[in-house]
Amino acid sequence: QENLFERMACGETIEGARQNISEAIAADPDIREYLIFGGEGPIGAAEVIQSEGRAGDISVVGAFSPGQEKKMVRDWLIVGGYIWDPKEAGRVFVTLGQMLTEGTELTNGIDIEGLGALNWDFTAHKLISDKLIEVNAETVDGLAARGL
């Protein structure tokens, strides 16, 4: 049998996610959990699950906007996910800019208040942190109210 995960694209479009999840469900109706990558993916997957009458039967987790998808979370079409708070990201970048202008050397493990220790991939010029916000039925309304 074909490995579905080798052909599954991420959910960068709602329509693409709909098609991918529809094909996955048709190929293996016993799969009960999907981890969706791409901001539009959970929406498309949830729409398919709803149209198939499988809410509560198939779990979707992924990155998404709480304000856009809070009803889908409350209806158990999307179980949850994680996001990065853009306000926190902005604060971190301003803090890092200030540290650089003050001559602070940015090293692995440097601590940013409220974010914790940061790691760097200096070759790829990436900052790595695991300070994500969990989105679920208990947190989605408050996050949406914050404009996330």
VEXKOL-766481 format. One record per atom (N, C-alpha, C): residue number from 1; residue in one letter; chain; x negated, y, z. Coordinates in Angstrom, 3 decimals, padded with zeros to 6 digits. Example, Ala and Ser with C-alpha at 12.3 -4.5 7.8 and 13.67 -1.06 7.14 Angstrom:
2
(1 'A' 'A' (-013.190 -005.690 007.800))
(1 'A' 'A' (-012.300 -004.500 007.800))
(1 'A' 'A' (-013.200 -003.300 007.800))
(2 'S' 'A' (-012.850 -002.250 007.080))
(2 'S' 'A' (-013.670 -001.060 007.140))
(2 'S' 'A' (-012.900 000.030 007.870))
***
This chain:
148
(1 'Q' 'A' (-000.845 -001.182 000.000))
(1 'Q' 'A' (000.000 000.000 000.000))
(1 'Q' 'A' (-000.887 001.241 000.000))
(2 'E' 'A' (-000.491 002.247 -000.730))
(2 'E' 'A' (-001.228 003.505 -000.826))
(2 'E' 'A' (-001.297 004.182 000.541))
(3 'N' 'A' (-002.443 004.774 000.839))
(3 'N' 'A' (-002.594 005.533 002.072))
(3 'N' 'A' (-001.948 006.905 001.866))
(4 'L' 'A' (-000.813 007.141 002.518))
(4 'L' 'A' (-000.078 008.393 002.339))
(4 'L' 'A' (-000.900 009.601 002.710))
(5 'F' 'A' (-001.762 009.476 003.690))
(5 'F' 'A' (-002.488 010.624 004.185))
(5 'F' 'A' (-003.564 011.086 003.215))
(6 'E' 'A' (-003.951 010.246 002.277))
(6 'E' 'A' (-004.917 010.672 001.275))
(6 'E' 'A' (-004.284 011.573 000.232))
(7 'R' 'A' (-002.967 011.528 000.077))
(7 'R' 'A' (-002.326 012.346 -000.953))
(7 'R' 'A' (-001.468 013.462 -000.374))
(8 'M' 'A' (-001.360 013.522 000.936))
(8 'M' 'A' (-000.526 014.537 001.556))
(8 'M' 'A' (-001.254 015.880 001.564))
(9 'A' 'A' (-000.644 016.874 000.962))
(9 'A' 'A' (-001.206 018.228 001.010))
(9 'A' 'A' (-000.735 018.903 002.289))
(10 'C' 'A' (-001.421 019.945 002.662))
(10 'C' 'A' (-000.970 020.693 003.838))
(10 'C' 'A' (000.258 021.498 003.466))
(11 'G' 'A' (000.905 022.038 004.443))
(11 'G' 'A' (002.169 022.726 004.224))
(11 'G' 'A' (002.012 024.214 004.028))
(12 'E' 'A' (001.350 024.623 002.969))
(12 'E' 'A' (001.199 026.057 002.707))
(12 'E' 'A' (002.427 026.656 002.040))
(13 'T' 'A' (003.315 025.797 001.546))
(13 'T' 'A' (004.588 026.277 001.008))
(13 'T' 'A' (005.695 025.402 001.583))
(14 'I' 'A' (006.841 026.002 001.765))
(14 'I' 'A' (007.977 025.242 002.284))
(14 'I' 'A' (008.352 024.136 001.311))
(15 'E' 'A' (008.397 024.466 000.025))
(15 'E' 'A' (008.784 023.464 -000.976))
(15 'E' 'A' (007.781 022.320 -001.039))
(16 'G' 'A' (006.492 022.639 -000.961))
(16 'G' 'A' (005.471 021.591 -000.966))
(16 'G' 'A' (005.604 020.670 000.235))
(17 'A' 'A' (005.890 021.248 001.390))
(17 'A' 'A' (006.078 020.436 002.593))
(17 'A' 'A' (007.327 019.566 002.467))
(18 'R' 'A' (008.396 020.128 001.921))
(18 'R' 'A' (009.627 019.342 001.715))
(18 'R' 'A' (009.333 018.114 000.846))
(19 'Q' 'A' (008.645 018.354 -000.246))
(19 'Q' 'A' (008.342 017.262 -001.167))
(19 'Q' 'A' (007.458 016.217 -000.492))
(20 'N' 'A' (006.414 016.666 000.203))
(20 'N' 'A' (005.497 015.728 000.850))
(20 'N' 'A' (006.193 014.876 001.907))
(21 'I' 'A' (007.006 015.498 002.733))
(21 'I' 'A' (007.690 014.750 003.792))
(21 'I' 'A' (008.749 013.830 003.196))
(22 'S' 'A' (009.464 014.295 002.184))
(22 'S' 'A' (010.453 013.434 001.526))
(22 'S' 'A' (009.791 012.184 000.960))
(23 'E' 'A' (008.650 012.362 000.301))
(23 'E' 'A' (007.916 011.224 -000.257))
(23 'E' 'A' (007.406 010.300 000.850))
(24 'A' 'A' (006.925 010.885 001.935))
(24 'A' 'A' (006.404 010.073 003.040))
(24 'A' 'A' (007.519 009.254 003.686))
(25 'I' 'A' (008.676 009.873 003.898))
(25 'I' 'A' (009.806 009.155 004.503))
(25 'I' 'A' (010.279 008.040 003.579))
(26 'A' 'A' (010.334 008.320 002.274))
(26 'A' 'A' (010.757 007.295 001.312))
(26 'A' 'A' (009.766 006.132 001.280))
(27 'A' 'A' (008.471 006.444 001.375))
(27 'A' 'A' (007.444 005.401 001.305))
(27 'A' 'A' (007.380 004.575 002.585))
(28 'D' 'A' (007.635 005.206 003.729))
(28 'D' 'A' (007.584 004.480 004.995))
(28 'D' 'A' (008.572 005.105 005.982))
(29 'P' 'A' (009.826 004.668 005.961))
(29 'P' 'A' (010.855 005.252 006.825))
(29 'P' 'A' (010.641 004.991 008.314))
(30 'D' 'A' (009.663 004.159 008.661))
(30 'D' 'A' (009.412 003.869 010.069))
(30 'D' 'A' (008.453 004.856 010.730))
(31 'I' 'A' (007.817 005.731 009.946))
(31 'I' 'A' (006.930 006.736 010.551))
(31 'I' 'A' (007.791 007.684 011.370))
(32 'R' 'A' (007.395 007.925 012.592))
(32 'R' 'A' (008.203 008.734 013.512))
(32 'R' 'A' (007.560 010.057 013.897))
(33 'E' 'A' (006.310 010.296 013.493))
(33 'E' 'A' (005.625 011.519 013.891))
(33 'E' 'A' (004.808 012.065 012.728))
(34 'Y' 'A' (004.870 013.386 012.571))
(34 'Y' 'A' (004.101 014.062 011.540))
(34 'Y' 'A' (003.390 015.256 012.160))
(35 'L' 'A' (002.112 015.356 011.909))
(35 'L' 'A' (001.327 016.528 012.268))
(35 'L' 'A' (001.153 017.307 010.974))
(36 'I' 'A' (001.705 018.508 010.938))
(36 'I' 'A' (001.740 019.300 009.715))
(36 'I' 'A' (000.728 020.433 009.823))
(37 'F' 'A' (-000.131 020.559 008.819))
(37 'F' 'A' (-001.077 021.661 008.740))
(37 'F' 'A' (-000.549 022.670 007.738))
(38 'G' 'A' (-000.690 023.928 008.045))
(38 'G' 'A' (-000.210 025.001 007.183))
(38 'G' 'A' (001.004 025.658 007.799))
(39 'G' 'A' (001.026 026.974 007.778))
(39 'G' 'A' (002.058 027.738 008.455))
(39 'G' 'A' (003.477 027.495 007.997))
(40 'E' 'A' (003.680 027.087 006.752))
(40 'E' 'A' (005.029 026.849 006.239))
(40 'E' 'A' (005.442 025.385 006.338))
(41 'G' 'A' (004.489 024.520 006.627))
(41 'G' 'A' (004.747 023.086 006.643))
(41 'G' 'A' (005.822 022.623 007.593))
(42 'P' 'A' (005.781 023.064 008.853))
(42 'P' 'A' (006.818 022.607 009.781))
(42 'P' 'A' (008.233 022.984 009.350))
(43 'I' 'A' (008.390 024.146 008.695))
(43 'I' 'A' (009.720 024.548 008.230))
(43 'I' 'A' (010.227 023.549 007.191))
(44 'G' 'A' (009.409 023.285 006.179))
(44 'G' 'A' (009.817 022.346 005.132))
(44 'G' 'A' (010.097 020.962 005.674))
(45 'A' 'A' (009.223 020.497 006.576))
(45 'A' 'A' (009.422 019.173 007.165))
(45 'A' 'A' (010.717 019.133 007.972))
(46 'A' 'A' (010.975 020.165 008.756))
(46 'A' 'A' (012.192 020.208 009.575))
(46 'A' 'A' (013.446 020.227 008.708))
(47 'E' 'A' (013.390 020.939 007.590))
(47 'E' 'A' (014.550 020.976 006.701))
(47 'E' 'A' (014.866 019.595 006.135))
(48 'V' 'A' (013.830 018.849 005.776))
(48 'V' 'A' (014.042 017.495 005.262))
(48 'V' 'A' (014.608 016.598 006.358))
(49 'I' 'A' (014.046 016.674 007.545))
(49 'I' 'A' (014.505 015.844 008.660))
(49 'I' 'A' (015.968 016.153 008.973))
(50 'Q' 'A' (016.326 017.429 008.933))
(50 'Q' 'A' (017.714 017.806 009.177))
(50 'Q' 'A' (018.626 017.264 008.072))
(51 'S' 'A' (018.216 017.427 006.815))
(51 'S' 'A' (019.064 016.959 005.712))
(51 'S' 'A' (019.199 015.442 005.689))
(52 'E' 'A' (018.202 014.746 006.222))
(52 'E' 'A' (018.235 013.281 006.295))
(52 'E' 'A' (018.999 012.799 007.536))
(53 'G' 'A' (019.408 013.739 008.402))
(53 'G' 'A' (020.093 013.363 009.635))
(53 'G' 'A' (019.179 012.655 010.626))
(54 'R' 'A' (017.896 013.030 010.653))
(54 'R' 'A' (016.914 012.320 011.475))
(54 'R' 'A' (016.392 013.168 012.633))
(55 'A' 'A' (017.082 014.261 012.980))
(55 'A' 'A' (016.658 015.088 014.109))
(55 'A' 'A' (016.591 014.234 015.365))
(56 'G' 'A' (015.502 014.344 016.090))
(56 'G' 'A' (015.304 013.544 017.294))
(56 'G' 'A' (014.711 012.183 017.014))
(57 'D' 'A' (014.755 011.749 015.767))
(57 'D' 'A' (014.224 010.456 015.352))
(57 'D' 'A' (012.798 010.598 014.820))
(58 'I' 'A' (012.517 011.735 014.184))
(58 'I' 'A' (011.196 012.016 013.631))
(58 'I' 'A' (010.677 013.281 014.301))
(59 'S' 'A' (009.468 013.232 014.803))
(59 'S' 'A' (008.853 014.378 015.476))
(59 'S' 'A' (007.905 015.104 014.535))
(60 'V' 'A' (007.994 016.426 014.525))
(60 'V' 'A' (007.093 017.273 013.753))
(60 'V' 'A' (006.353 018.180 014.714))
(61 'V' 'A' (005.053 018.250 014.536))
(61 'V' 'A' (004.194 019.139 015.312))
(61 'V' 'A' (003.325 019.884 014.314))
(62 'G' 'A' (003.105 021.167 014.549))
(62 'G' 'A' (002.235 021.937 013.670))
(62 'G' 'A' (002.131 023.375 014.109))
(63 'A' 'A' (001.316 024.117 013.395))
(63 'A' 'A' (001.173 025.547 013.664))
(63 'A' 'A' (002.308 026.284 012.975))
(64 'F' 'A' (002.957 027.182 013.708))
(64 'F' 'A' (004.072 027.920 013.132))
(64 'F' 'A' (004.353 029.157 013.952))
(65 'S' 'A' (005.152 030.041 013.388))
(65 'S' 'A' (005.547 031.268 014.057))
(65 'S' 'A' (006.756 030.981 014.944))
(66 'P' 'A' (006.637 031.191 016.254))
(66 'P' 'A' (007.774 030.927 017.143))
(66 'P' 'A' (009.023 031.725 016.752))
(67 'G' 'A' (008.841 032.970 016.338))
(67 'G' 'A' (009.996 033.774 015.963))
(67 'G' 'A' (010.712 033.240 014.743))
(68 'Q' 'A' (009.970 032.660 013.831))
(68 'Q' 'A' (010.556 032.145 012.598))
(68 'Q' 'A' (011.240 030.802 012.806))
(69 'E' 'A' (010.743 030.009 013.717))
(69 'E' 'A' (011.222 028.633 013.814))
(69 'E' 'A' (011.801 028.253 015.175))
(70 'K' 'A' (012.168 029.244 015.984))
(70 'K' 'A' (012.645 028.917 017.330))
(70 'K' 'A' (013.922 028.078 017.314))
(71 'K' 'A' (014.819 028.312 016.366))
(71 'K' 'A' (016.042 027.495 016.305))
(71 'K' 'A' (015.697 026.044 015.977))
(72 'M' 'A' (014.715 025.842 015.116))
(72 'M' 'A' (014.317 024.480 014.753))
(72 'M' 'A' (013.708 023.753 015.951))
(73 'V' 'A' (013.026 024.496 016.813))
(73 'V' 'A' (012.472 023.894 018.034))
(73 'V' 'A' (013.609 023.549 018.982))
(74 'R' 'A' (014.535 024.479 019.168))
(74 'R' 'A' (015.659 024.207 020.072))
(74 'R' 'A' (016.536 023.061 019.574))
(75 'D' 'A' (016.605 022.872 018.250))
(75 'D' 'A' (017.394 021.779 017.672))
(75 'D' 'A' (016.597 020.475 017.555))
(76 'W' 'A' (015.388 020.445 018.090))
(76 'W' 'A' (014.511 019.269 018.074))
(76 'W' 'A' (014.124 018.827 016.670))
(77 'L' 'A' (014.126 019.767 015.719))
(77 'L' 'A' (013.628 019.462 014.381))
(77 'L' 'A' (012.106 019.608 014.350))
(78 'I' 'A' (011.604 020.506 015.198))
(78 'I' 'A' (010.161 020.659 015.410))
(78 'I' 'A' (009.938 020.480 016.902))
(79 'V' 'A' (009.085 019.549 017.265))
(79 'V' 'A' (008.853 019.251 018.673))
(79 'V' 'A' (007.973 020.314 019.323))
(80 'G' 'A' (006.994 020.807 018.596))
(80 'G' 'A' (006.121 021.824 019.145))
(80 'G' 'A' (004.888 022.031 018.309))
(81 'G' 'A' (003.991 022.825 018.852))
(81 'G' 'A' (002.751 023.119 018.156))
(81 'G' 'A' (001.904 024.081 018.953))
(82 'Y' 'A' (000.954 024.661 018.268))
(82 'Y' 'A' (000.030 025.590 018.888))
(82 'Y' 'A' (-000.193 026.768 017.964))
(83 'I' 'A' (-000.413 027.945 018.552))
(83 'I' 'A' (-000.744 029.132 017.773))
(83 'I' 'A' (-001.870 029.883 018.456))
(84 'W' 'A' (-002.468 030.778 017.723))
(84 'W' 'A' (-003.463 031.694 018.244))
(84 'W' 'A' (-002.763 033.029 018.386))
(85 'D' 'A' (-002.876 033.660 019.514))
(85 'D' 'A' (-002.234 034.938 019.779))
(85 'D' 'A' (-003.012 036.050 019.054))
(86 'P' 'A' (-002.417 036.729 018.066))
(86 'P' 'A' (-003.154 037.756 017.323))
(86 'P' 'A' (-003.586 038.932 018.191))
(87 'K' 'A' (-002.817 039.246 019.228))
(87 'K' 'A' (-003.210 040.325 020.138))
(87 'K' 'A' (-004.483 039.932 020.887))
(88 'E' 'A' (-004.537 038.689 021.336))
(88 'E' 'A' (-005.726 038.196 022.025))
(88 'E' 'A' (-006.915 038.150 021.068))
(89 'A' 'A' (-006.674 037.735 019.836))
(89 'A' 'A' (-007.749 037.697 018.838))
(89 'A' 'A' (-008.306 039.095 018.616))
(90 'G' 'A' (-007.429 040.085 018.504))
(90 'G' 'A' (-007.888 041.465 018.334))
(90 'G' 'A' (-008.721 041.932 019.504))
(91 'R' 'A' (-008.277 041.618 020.711))
(91 'R' 'A' (-009.033 042.006 021.901))
(91 'R' 'A' (-010.416 041.366 021.905))
(92 'V' 'A' (-010.470 040.102 021.517))
(92 'V' 'A' (-011.754 039.397 021.477))
(92 'V' 'A' (-012.694 040.046 020.465))
(93 'F' 'A' (-012.191 040.386 019.283))
(93 'F' 'A' (-013.054 040.981 018.268))
(93 'F' 'A' (-013.545 042.361 018.682))
(94 'V' 'A' (-012.695 043.147 019.341))
(94 'V' 'A' (-013.139 044.448 019.850))
(94 'V' 'A' (-014.202 044.242 020.922))
(95 'T' 'A' (-013.986 043.296 021.819))
(95 'T' 'A' (-014.961 042.990 022.874))
(95 'T' 'A' (-016.287 042.559 022.267))
(96 'L' 'A' (-016.237 041.675 021.271))
(96 'L' 'A' (-017.466 041.214 020.619))
(96 'L' 'A' (-018.179 042.365 019.919))
(97 'G' 'A' (-017.422 043.235 019.256))
(97 'G' 'A' (-018.028 044.398 018.598))
(97 'G' 'A' (-018.722 045.301 019.589))
(98 'Q' 'A' (-018.071 045.507 020.723))
(98 'Q' 'A' (-018.672 046.331 021.773))
(98 'Q' 'A' (-019.948 045.673 022.295))
(99 'M' 'A' (-019.914 044.369 022.500))
(99 'M' 'A' (-021.096 043.651 022.985))
(99 'M' 'A' (-022.252 043.779 021.991))
(100 'L' 'A' (-021.952 043.674 020.696))
(100 'L' 'A' (-022.991 043.794 019.671))
(100 'L' 'A' (-023.592 045.194 019.637))
(101 'T' 'A' (-022.731 046.225 019.763))
(101 'T' 'A' (-023.256 047.593 019.752))
(101 'T' 'A' (-024.102 047.881 020.984))
(102 'E' 'A' (-023.855 047.142 022.059))
(102 'E' 'A' (-024.654 047.300 023.285))
(102 'E' 'A' (-025.908 046.436 023.262))
(103 'G' 'A' (-026.101 045.674 022.175))
(103 'G' 'A' (-027.300 044.859 022.038))
(103 'G' 'A' (-027.218 043.481 022.669))
(104 'T' 'A' (-026.029 043.042 023.060))
(104 'T' 'A' (-025.872 041.719 023.644))
(104 'T' 'A' (-026.096 040.659 022.579))
(105 'E' 'A' (-026.917 039.669 022.873))
(105 'E' 'A' (-027.137 038.567 021.944))
(105 'E' 'A' (-025.982 037.576 022.075))
(106 'L' 'A' (-025.380 037.236 020.952))
(106 'L' 'A' (-024.273 036.290 020.962))
(106 'L' 'A' (-024.836 034.880 020.875))
(107 'T' 'A' (-024.636 034.132 021.940))
(107 'T' 'A' (-025.167 032.771 022.028))
(107 'T' 'A' (-024.039 031.802 022.337))
(108 'N' 'A' (-024.273 030.530 022.086))
(108 'N' 'A' (-023.285 029.514 022.444))
(108 'N' 'A' (-023.025 029.571 023.938))
(109 'G' 'A' (-021.751 029.467 024.287))
(109 'G' 'A' (-021.364 029.449 025.691))
(109 'G' 'A' (-021.132 030.813 026.289))
(110 'I' 'A' (-021.330 031.891 025.522))
(110 'I' 'A' (-021.097 033.230 026.065))
(110 'I' 'A' (-019.635 033.328 026.502))
(111 'D' 'A' (-019.400 033.974 027.612))
(111 'D' 'A' (-018.070 034.019 028.204))
(111 'D' 'A' (-017.380 035.340 027.894))
(112 'I' 'A' (-016.165 035.263 027.392))
(112 'I' 'A' (-015.328 036.439 027.155))
(112 'I' 'A' (-014.168 036.350 028.138))
(113 'E' 'A' (-013.996 037.393 028.937))
(113 'E' 'A' (-012.948 037.391 029.957))
(113 'E' 'A' (-011.592 037.038 029.344))
(114 'G' 'A' (-010.908 036.095 029.960))
(114 'G' 'A' (-009.590 035.668 029.510))
(114 'G' 'A' (-009.618 034.625 028.412))
(115 'L' 'A' (-010.776 034.428 027.805))
(115 'L' 'A' (-010.887 033.467 026.721))
(115 'L' 'A' (-011.785 032.302 027.103))
(116 'G' 'A' (-012.745 032.573 027.937))
(116 'G' 'A' (-013.666 031.523 028.359))
(116 'G' 'A' (-014.899 031.476 027.488))
(117 'A' 'A' (-015.589 030.362 027.559))
(117 'A' 'A' (-016.841 030.193 026.824))
(117 'A' 'A' (-016.565 030.008 025.335))
(118 'L' 'A' (-017.323 030.726 024.524))
(118 'L' 'A' (-017.191 030.637 023.079))
(118 'L' 'A' (-018.379 029.891 022.493))
(119 'N' 'A' (-018.133 029.204 021.415))
(119 'N' 'A' (-019.204 028.531 020.689))
(119 'N' 'A' (-019.260 029.105 019.285))
(120 'W' 'A' (-020.418 029.032 018.698))
(120 'W' 'A' (-020.651 029.633 017.393))
(120 'W' 'A' (-021.162 028.596 016.424))
(121 'D' 'A' (-020.705 028.702 015.191))
(121 'D' 'A' (-021.313 027.991 014.085))
(121 'D' 'A' (-022.014 029.087 013.295))
(122 'F' 'A' (-023.292 029.325 013.643))
(122 'F' 'A' (-024.013 030.451 013.056))
(122 'F' 'A' (-024.217 030.276 011.554))
(123 'T' 'A' (-024.349 029.043 011.097))
(123 'T' 'A' (-024.543 028.790 009.672))
(123 'T' 'A' (-023.304 029.193 008.876))
(124 'A' 'A' (-022.127 028.835 009.363))
(124 'A' 'A' (-020.874 029.149 008.670))
(124 'A' 'A' (-020.277 030.484 009.119))
(125 'H' 'A' (-020.931 031.157 010.075))
(125 'H' 'A' (-020.445 032.439 010.592))
(125 'H' 'A' (-019.046 032.308 011.192))
(126 'K' 'A' (-018.873 031.292 012.044))
(126 'K' 'A' (-017.569 031.036 012.661))
(126 'K' 'A' (-017.675 031.074 014.170))
(127 'L' 'A' (-016.666 031.641 014.774))
(127 'L' 'A' (-016.488 031.648 016.217))
(127 'L' 'A' (-015.506 030.540 016.551))
(128 'I' 'A' (-015.849 029.710 017.512))
(128 'I' 'A' (-015.012 028.554 017.839))
(128 'I' 'A' (-014.521 028.680 019.280))
(129 'S' 'A' (-013.212 028.589 019.439))
(129 'S' 'A' (-012.596 028.664 020.758))
(129 'S' 'A' (-011.409 027.718 020.788))
(130 'D' 'A' (-011.038 027.280 021.969))
(130 'D' 'A' (-009.877 026.402 022.069))
(130 'D' 'A' (-008.778 027.015 022.919))
(131 'K' 'A' (-008.678 028.339 022.916))
(131 'K' 'A' (-007.673 029.043 023.705))
(131 'K' 'A' (-006.408 029.240 022.871))
(132 'L' 'A' (-005.708 028.155 022.639))
(132 'L' 'A' (-004.474 028.203 021.869))
(132 'L' 'A' (-003.276 028.289 022.805))
(133 'I' 'A' (-002.175 028.742 022.274))
(133 'I' 'A' (-000.932 028.840 023.032))
(133 'I' 'A' (-000.027 027.696 022.600))
(134 'E' 'A' (000.484 026.956 023.565))
(134 'E' 'A' (001.389 025.852 023.251))
(134 'E' 'A' (002.788 026.400 022.966))
(135 'V' 'A' (003.366 025.930 021.871))
(135 'V' 'A' (004.729 026.308 021.503))
(135 'V' 'A' (005.594 025.064 021.640))
(136 'N' 'A' (006.651 025.181 022.440))
(136 'N' 'A' (007.579 024.067 022.623))
(136 'N' 'A' (008.928 024.637 023.044))
(137 'A' 'A' (009.860 023.790 023.381))
(137 'A' 'A' (011.207 024.246 023.744))
(137 'A' 'A' (011.200 025.169 024.956))
(138 'E' 'A' (010.236 025.011 025.839))
(138 'E' 'A' (010.170 025.855 027.037))
(138 'E' 'A' (009.518 027.206 026.779))
(139 'T' 'A' (008.633 027.309 025.794))
(139 'T' 'A' (007.885 028.543 025.568))
(139 'T' 'A' (008.323 029.339 024.345))
(140 'V' 'A' (009.058 028.736 023.438))
(140 'V' 'A' (009.318 029.355 022.133))
(140 'V' 'A' (010.079 030.678 022.240))
(141 'D' 'A' (011.072 030.773 023.094))
(141 'D' 'A' (011.851 032.018 023.183))
(141 'D' 'A' (011.004 033.178 023.706))
(142 'G' 'A' (010.208 032.922 024.732))
(142 'G' 'A' (009.339 033.972 025.276))
(142 'G' 'A' (008.296 034.424 024.262))
(143 'L' 'A' (007.725 033.495 023.519))
(143 'L' 'A' (006.744 033.856 022.495))
(143 'L' 'A' (007.387 034.628 021.370))
(144 'A' 'A' (008.582 034.222 020.970))
(144 'A' 'A' (009.308 034.942 019.918))
(144 'A' 'A' (009.644 036.362 020.379))
(145 'A' 'A' (010.012 036.516 021.638))
(145 'A' 'A' (010.335 037.827 022.188))
(145 'A' 'A' (009.112 038.749 022.179))
(146 'R' 'A' (007.923 038.164 022.239))
(146 'R' 'A' (006.678 038.944 022.174))
(146 'R' 'A' (006.313 039.322 020.740))
(147 'G' 'A' (007.095 038.850 019.795))
(147 'G' 'A' (006.832 039.167 018.394))
(147 'G' 'A' (005.940 038.170 017.689))
(148 'L' 'A' (005.687 037.037 018.330))
(148 'L' 'A' (004.827 036.021 017.698))
(148 'L' 'A' (005.637 035.099 016.815))
***
